[in-house]
Amino acid sequence: MRWLLKWFRRIVIAIALLALGAGLFYLFLPARVVAALIEQRAHGLTLDGVSGTAWDGHAARVVSAGGRDLGVLEWRLGRDAILGRIHLDIHLQGAAGRVDAHVERTQPGLTRLSGVAFRLDAGALAGPALPRELVPQGTIEGTVPRADLQDNWPMTLDADARWRDAAVRTPEGVVALGGMAFKANSRAGVLRAALKDDGDGSLRVDLGVAGSPLGWRMDGVLAPRIADTALTHLIARFGPVGRDGTVVFHRKAGLAPADTP
């Protein structure tokens, strides 16, 4: 009987030590775990100099897909993430600008963004879809008070952004565009967005986009206000140019919503 009690005590102690070890590992889960998740979700971003814990982490350097240094990232993650519920606060600050956001995911496939505010160098937002010889300039700032994403599609969304001192550096020269305003909203999964210039730049921009998971459409116009070779070549990248130098958009794919903004 004594040997049985001795082995029983050993088993209990071993289980207690394993539980303690698991608890400590959970409390001090390395920050690299969350960093890998962020890199996976934000395609193209790379996090270097990661330190801290999964719950209170820090990355000394965030690099975009194009190799641009975006700055320092700090985050706080709710400890109920172990149960599959994500409550994440992020703050990105660097020479390229800043981004603040709160991310929640309480069930699979559904993500909520709130309190999103950003102010970034336009060049930092240039993606792989933009030709390398075109470099956006100026500052883009905006807010997204709320967005509910289902499988990465915005079922509900409110977004407002401005491109200040907008310009594009092209092989032929810099094209000054003035200011641009972007507004987007989504209700019941139908997204509508509009991009318009402020009337002071060299290019008239009036674009509207409507989309859903089933299809999209885009209507609008790009029209020069001045005669400029660099501007003409820039406009020509977006479609056939009319006699007056204007490009008109009427494009759609799939089961597109009936109209654009």
C-alpha positions in Angstrom: 0.0 0.0 0.0 2.9 2.4 0.8 4.5 2.0 -2.6 1.1 2.7 -4.2 0.7 6.0 -2.2 4.3 6.9 -3.0 3.6 6.5 -6.7 0.3 8.3 -6.4 2.1 11.3 -4.8 4.7 11.3 -7.5 2.0 11.4 -10.2 0.2 14.2 -8.5 3.4 16.2 -8.1 4.3 15.6 -11.8 0.8 16.7 -12.9 1.1 19.8 -10.7 4.5 20.7 -12.1 3.2 20.2 -15.7 0.2 22.4 -15.0 2.5 25.0 -13.5 4.9 24.8 -16.4 2.0 25.1 -18.9 0.6 28.1 -16.9 4.0 29.9 -16.9 4.4 29.1 -20.6 1.0 30.6 -21.3 1.7 33.7 -19.2 5.1 34.3 -20.9 4.2 33.0 -24.4 6.9 34.5 -26.6 6.0 37.5 -28.8 7.2 35.7 -31.9 4.0 33.6 -31.9 1.9 36.7 -32.4 4.4 38.2 -34.8 4.1 35.2 -37.0 0.3 35.5 -37.0 0.5 39.2 -38.0 2.9 38.4 -40.8 0.6 35.6 -42.0 -2.5 37.9 -42.0 -0.8 41.1 -43.3 0.6 39.5 -46.4 4.1 40.9 -47.3 4.9 42.5 -43.9 8.0 41.3 -42.1 8.6 41.9 -38.3 12.2 42.2 -37.1 13.6 42.7 -33.6 10.6 41.0 -31.9 10.6 41.1 -28.1 8.3 40.9 -25.1 5.4 38.4 -24.8 2.5 37.4 -26.9 0.3 39.6 -24.7 2.5 42.7 -24.6 4.8 42.6 -27.6 7.2 44.8 -29.5 8.8 44.7 -33.0 11.7 47.1 -33.5 11.2 47.2 -37.3 8.3 46.5 -39.6 9.2 46.1 -43.3 6.7 46.4 -46.1 6.5 44.0 -49.1 8.5 46.6 -51.1 11.3 46.7 -48.5 10.2 50.0 -46.9 10.8 50.5 -43.2 7.4 51.4 -41.7 8.5 51.8 -38.1 8.1 50.3 -34.6 5.1 48.1 -33.8 3.7 47.6 -30.3 0.7 45.4 -29.5 -1.5 44.2 -26.6 -3.4 41.0 -26.9 -6.2 39.8 -24.6 -5.3 36.6 -22.7 -8.6 35.0 -23.8 -6.9 34.4 -27.2 -6.2 30.9 -25.9 -10.0 30.3 -26.2 -10.1 31.6 -29.8 -11.3 35.1 -29.0 -9.0 37.9 -30.3 -8.8 41.3 -28.7 -5.8 43.1 -30.2 -4.6 46.7 -29.9 -1.8 47.8 -32.3 0.2 50.9 -32.6 2.7 51.5 -35.5 4.9 54.5 -35.4 7.8 55.5 -37.7 9.2 57.8 -40.3 6.5 56.6 -42.7 3.7 57.7 -40.3 1.5 56.0 -37.7 -1.4 53.5 -37.5 -3.6 52.7 -34.5 -6.3 50.0 -34.5 -8.3 47.6 -32.4 -9.1 44.1 -33.8 -11.6 41.7 -32.4 -12.5 38.1 -33.5 -15.0 36.3 -31.4 -16.0 33.6 -33.8 -14.4 31.9 -36.9 -14.5 33.9 -40.1 -15.7 37.1 -38.4 -13.3 40.0 -37.6 -14.2 43.5 -36.3 -12.0 46.5 -36.7 -12.6 49.7 -34.7 -10.8 52.9 -33.8 -8.6 52.7 -36.9 -6.7 55.9 -37.5 -3.7 56.4 -39.7 -1.5 59.0 -41.2 1.1 57.7 -43.7 3.5 58.7 -46.4 1.7 57.8 -49.6 4.7 55.9 -50.8 4.3 53.5 -47.9 0.9 52.3 -49.3 2.2 51.6 -52.7 1.6 47.9 -53.4 2.9 45.4 -55.9 0.0 46.2 -58.2 1.5 49.7 -58.8 4.3 49.8 -61.4 7.7 50.5 -59.9 8.2 53.6 -62.0 5.2 55.2 -60.4 5.8 56.5 -56.9 3.0 58.2 -55.0 3.9 61.2 -53.0 2.1 63.2 -50.3 0.3 62.1 -47.1 -2.7 59.9 -46.7 -4.7 60.1 -43.5 -8.0 58.7 -42.5 -10.2 56.8 -40.0 -12.3 53.7 -40.0 -14.6 53.9 -37.0 -15.9 50.4 -37.6 -15.6 47.5 -40.1 -17.1 44.0 -39.8 -15.3 41.5 -42.0 -16.7 38.1 -42.9 -14.0 36.0 -44.6 -12.1 39.3 -45.2 -15.1 40.9 -47.0 -16.5 44.1 -45.4 -20.1 43.3 -44.5 -20.3 46.7 -42.7 -17.9 49.5 -43.1 -17.4 53.2 -42.7 -14.1 54.7 -43.9 -13.0 58.3 -44.7 -9.5 59.2 -46.0 -7.7 62.1 -47.6 -4.7 62.2 -49.8 -3.0 65.6 -49.1 -0.6 67.2 -51.5 -1.2 64.2 -53.8 1.4 63.7 -56.5 2.8 60.8 -58.6 6.5 60.7 -59.7 6.6 59.2 -63.2 9.5 58.6 -65.6 8.4 61.8 -67.4 8.3 63.9 -64.2 6.2 64.6 -61.1 2.4 65.0 -61.7 0.8 67.2 -59.0 -2.8 66.1 -58.3 -3.7 68.5 -55.5 -5.9 66.8 -52.9 -8.1 63.6 -53.0 -10.9 62.5 -50.9 -11.9 58.8 -50.5 -15.1 57.6 -48.8 -16.4 54.1 -48.5 -19.3 52.4 -46.8 -20.7 48.9 -46.8 -24.1 47.7 -45.7 -25.3 44.1 -45.8 -22.2 43.2 -47.7 -22.7 45.8 -50.5 -19.6 48.0 -50.7 -19.7 51.5 -52.3 -16.7 53.8 -52.5 -15.9 57.1 -54.2 -12.6 58.9 -55.0 -12.8 62.6 -56.0 -10.2 65.4 -56.3 -10.6 68.8 -54.6 -10.7 70.7 -57.9 -7.3 72.4 -57.5 -5.1 69.7 -59.1 -4.0 69.1 -62.7 -6.3 66.1 -63.0 -10.0 65.8 -62.5 -10.8 62.5 -60.7 -14.3 61.2 -60.2 -14.5 57.5 -59.6 -17.1 55.3 -58.0 -16.9 51.6 -57.2 -19.6 49.2 -56.0 -19.0 45.6 -55.1 -20.1 42.5 -53.3 -18.8 39.0 -53.0 -20.6 38.2 -56.3 -19.1 41.0 -58.4 -18.1 44.6 -58.8 -18.5 47.6 -61.1 -16.5 50.9 -61.5 -17.7 54.1 -63.2 -15.8 57.4 -63.5 -13.6 59.7 -65.4 -10.1 61.0 -65.4 -9.8 64.3 -67.2 -6.7 66.6 -67.5 -7.1 70.2 -66.6 -3.7 71.2 -68.1 -1.6 70.2 -71.1 1.3 68.2 -69.7 3.2 65.3 -71.2 3.8 63.5 -67.9 0.1 63.8 -67.1 -1.0 62.5 -70.5 1.2 59.4 -70.1 -0.1 58.8 -66.6 -3.7 59.0 -67.7 -3.0 56.7 -70.6 -2.0 53.9 -68.2 -5.6 53.5 -67.1 -7.3 53.1 -70.5 -8.0 54.4 -74.0 -7.6 58.2 -74.1 -10.3 60.2 -75.9 -9.7 63.2 -78.2 -10.0 65.5 -75.3 -7.4 63.5 -73.2 -10.0 61.9 -71.0 -10.3 58.3 -69.9 -13.8 57.1 -69.1 -14.5 54.0 -67.0 -17.4 51.7 -67.3 -16.2 48.3 -66.1 -17.8 45.5 -64.3 -17.4 41.8 -63.5 -19.8 39.2 -62.1 -23.1 40.1 -60.6 -22.3 43.7 -59.9 -24.5 46.1 -57.8 -26.8 48.2 -59.9 -25.0 51.5 -59.5 -21.9 53.3 -58.1 -21.8 56.3 -55.8 
